[in-house]
């Protein structure tokens, strides 16, 4: 997990374009590169608060699908090439299905 409050500092150097600082953890989660990864859990009172803006279906399937809110096609294709070798049973949805 990355410190979401600092992502804007190093993002341009790593991915080639700048992003504005996030205003909340929830906002940061909405930009995670895949719908399955866009999940956050935090303790509240005597329980847990789940934030999954794209639902849990892809995570539980398991399916990887681009969240195009911030990621580029090039970044996504690099990630899925690696993930396909690590998890051959993973269903990978192409950038342009």
Residue frames relative to the residue before (quaternion, step in Angstrom):
aa qw qx qy qz dx dy dz
X 1.0000 0.0000 0.0000 0.0000 0.00 0.00 0.00
X 0.3031 -0.7440 0.5751 0.1546 3.53 -1.02 0.88
X 0.5066 -0.5972 0.5204 0.3405 3.54 -1.24 0.52
X 0.3222 -0.8053 0.4675 0.1708 3.58 -0.17 1.29
X 0.5989 0.5721 -0.3661 0.4243 3.61 1.16 -0.47
X 0.7510 0.3867 -0.2073 0.4934 3.60 1.21 -0.39
X 0.3838 0.7554 -0.4685 0.2500 3.61 1.23 -0.06
X 0.6479 0.5470 -0.3292 0.4154 3.61 0.90 -0.87
X 0.5935 0.5929 -0.3578 0.4102 3.60 1.18 -0.51
X 0.8102 0.2657 -0.1203 0.5084 3.62 0.87 -0.92
X 0.4590 0.7331 -0.4288 0.2609 3.60 1.21 -0.30
X 0.6654 0.5136 -0.3224 0.4353 3.63 0.83 -0.92
X 0.6585 0.5102 -0.3200 0.4512 3.59 0.89 -0.86
X 0.7197 0.4435 -0.2558 0.4689 3.59 0.96 -0.82
X 0.8323 0.2434 -0.0862 0.4904 3.61 0.86 -0.93
X 0.5784 -0.6670 0.3426 0.3213 3.60 1.23 0.08
X 0.7821 0.1738 -0.1668 0.5747 3.60 1.19 0.07
X 0.5189 -0.6667 0.4563 0.2792 3.53 -1.16 0.71
X 0.1287 -0.7371 0.6530 0.1168 3.51 -1.34 0.42
X 0.4877 -0.6372 0.4974 0.3296 3.55 -1.19 0.44
X 0.6084 -0.5531 0.4038 0.4010 3.60 -1.12 0.50
X 0.4800 -0.6534 0.5034 0.2988 3.56 -1.08 0.73
X 0.3920 -0.7217 0.5226 0.2289 3.55 -1.14 0.65
X 0.7943 0.0368 -0.0199 0.6061 3.59 1.28 -0.28
X 0.6348 -0.5036 0.4172 0.4115 3.54 -1.30 0.26
X 0.6270 0.5389 -0.3424 0.4464 3.59 0.96 -0.80
X 0.6383 0.5125 -0.3327 0.4682 3.60 0.94 -0.82
X 0.6424 0.5243 -0.3237 0.4556 3.60 0.93 -0.87
X 0.6510 0.5269 -0.3184 0.4441 3.59 0.90 -0.90
X 0.6359 0.5390 -0.3432 0.4328 3.62 1.01 -0.68
X 0.7004 0.4480 -0.2705 0.4854 3.62 1.23 -0.30
X 0.3712 0.7325 -0.5025 0.2705 3.62 1.21 -0.01
X 0.6204 -0.6473 0.3035 0.3226 3.61 -0.93 0.88
X 0.7842 0.1692 -0.1289 0.5830 3.60 1.16 -0.38
X 0.6062 -0.5719 0.4079 0.3728 3.54 -1.20 0.53
X 0.6442 0.5311 -0.3235 0.4452 3.61 1.04 -0.73
X 0.6886 0.4773 -0.2798 0.4688 3.60 1.09 -0.65
X 0.6070 0.5864 -0.3452 0.4105 3.58 1.20 -0.42
X 0.4220 0.6660 -0.4813 0.3830 3.53 0.52 1.27
X 0.0100 0.7874 -0.6160 0.0188 3.55 -1.00 0.86
X 0.0836 -0.7687 0.6330 0.0381 3.54 -1.12 0.75
X 0.0369 0.7938 -0.6056 0.0424 3.55 -0.92 0.92
X 0.5135 -0.6394 0.4675 0.3300 3.57 -1.11 0.62
X 0.0416 0.7616 -0.6459 0.0326 3.54 -1.10 0.81
X 0.8365 -0.0252 -0.0305 0.5465 3.53 -0.90 0.96
X 0.7673 -0.3000 0.2449 0.5111 3.60 -0.59 -1.13
X 0.7061 0.4145 -0.2529 0.5155 3.57 1.20 0.47
X 0.5170 -0.6075 0.4993 0.3381 3.51 -1.24 -0.58
X 0.2544 -0.7283 0.6157 0.1606 3.54 -1.20 0.64
X 0.1770 -0.7853 0.5893 0.0683 3.57 -0.75 1.11
X 0.0444 -0.7664 0.6404 0.0215 3.56 -0.95 0.93
X 0.1462 0.7693 -0.5986 0.1688 3.57 -0.49 1.25
X 0.1833 -0.8541 0.4740 0.1107 3.59 0.31 1.24
X 0.7401 0.3411 -0.2146 0.5383 3.61 1.18 -0.41
X 0.5954 -0.5863 0.3451 0.4274 3.57 1.29 0.31
X 0.5242 -0.6471 0.4724 0.2887 3.54 -1.37 -0.02
X 0.4077 0.7566 -0.4477 0.2469 3.58 1.27 -0.21
X 0.6933 0.4658 -0.2954 0.4638 3.63 0.78 -0.94
X 0.6339 0.5373 -0.3304 0.4476 3.60 0.96 -0.82
X 0.7394 0.4249 -0.2294 0.4691 3.57 0.87 -0.93
X 0.5604 0.6705 -0.3655 0.3206 3.63 1.18 -0.45
X 0.2863 0.6659 -0.1627 -0.6694 2.14 1.36 -1.98
X 0.0463 -0.7711 0.6344 -0.0280 3.51 -0.98 1.05
X 0.1615 -0.7526 0.6256 0.1267 3.56 -1.06 0.71
X 0.0189 0.7825 -0.6138 0.1030 3.52 -0.81 1.18
X 0.5044 -0.6684 0.4536 0.3050 3.57 -0.90 0.88
X 0.2153 -0.6845 0.6784 0.1580 3.48 -1.21 0.73
X 0.2169 -0.8494 0.4731 0.0879 3.57 -0.07 1.28
X 0.3552 0.7612 -0.4817 0.2498 3.58 1.25 0.17
X 0.8310 0.0744 -0.0128 0.5511 3.61 0.98 -0.75
X 0.6477 0.5432 -0.3240 0.4248 3.59 1.02 -0.73
X 0.3581 -0.7058 0.5610 0.2426 3.58 -1.19 0.52
X 0.6658 -0.4880 0.3813 0.4161 3.54 -1.27 0.34
X 0.6454 0.5380 -0.3207 0.4372 3.60 0.92 -0.91
X 0.6648 0.4914 -0.3033 0.4740 3.59 0.88 -0.92
X 0.6569 0.5166 -0.3092 0.4539 3.58 0.90 -0.93
X 0.6847 0.4914 -0.3002 0.4467 3.59 0.84 -0.91
X 0.6058 0.5259 -0.3538 0.4809 3.61 1.10 -0.58
X 0.6656 0.5094 -0.3018 0.4544 3.56 0.92 -0.91
X 0.7129 0.4564 -0.2866 0.4487 3.61 0.78 -0.93
X 0.5740 0.5670 -0.3874 0.4461 3.61 1.12 -0.52
X 0.6739 0.4770 -0.2807 0.4894 3.58 0.97 -0.86
X 0.6878 0.4982 -0.2929 0.4392 3.57 0.81 -0.99
X 0.6167 0.5658 -0.3415 0.4277 3.59 1.06 -0.73
X 0.6726 0.4665 -0.2972 0.4916 3.58 1.09 -0.64
X 0.6662 0.5011 -0.3025 0.4622 3.59 1.07 -0.67
X 0.8055 0.1271 -0.0233 0.5784 3.57 0.96 -0.90
X 0.1768 -0.8455 0.4944 0.0971 3.61 0.26 1.24
X 0.6704 0.4890 -0.3101 0.4640 3.64 1.15 -0.41
X 0.4646 0.6798 -0.4397 0.3587 3.57 1.28 -0.02
X 0.3050 -0.7244 0.5839 0.2031 3.57 -0.89 0.91
X 0.1274 -0.8074 0.5756 0.0241 3.55 -0.61 1.18
X 0.2309 -0.7589 0.5984 0.1123 3.54 -0.77 1.12
X 0.4465 -0.7073 0.4842 0.2568 3.59 -0.72 1.08
X 0.6709 -0.4949 0.3708 0.4092 3.57 -1.24 0.47
X 0.7727 0.1599 -0.0792 0.6092 3.57 0.98 -0.89
X 0.1518 -0.8406 0.5123 0.0887 3.60 0.20 1.22
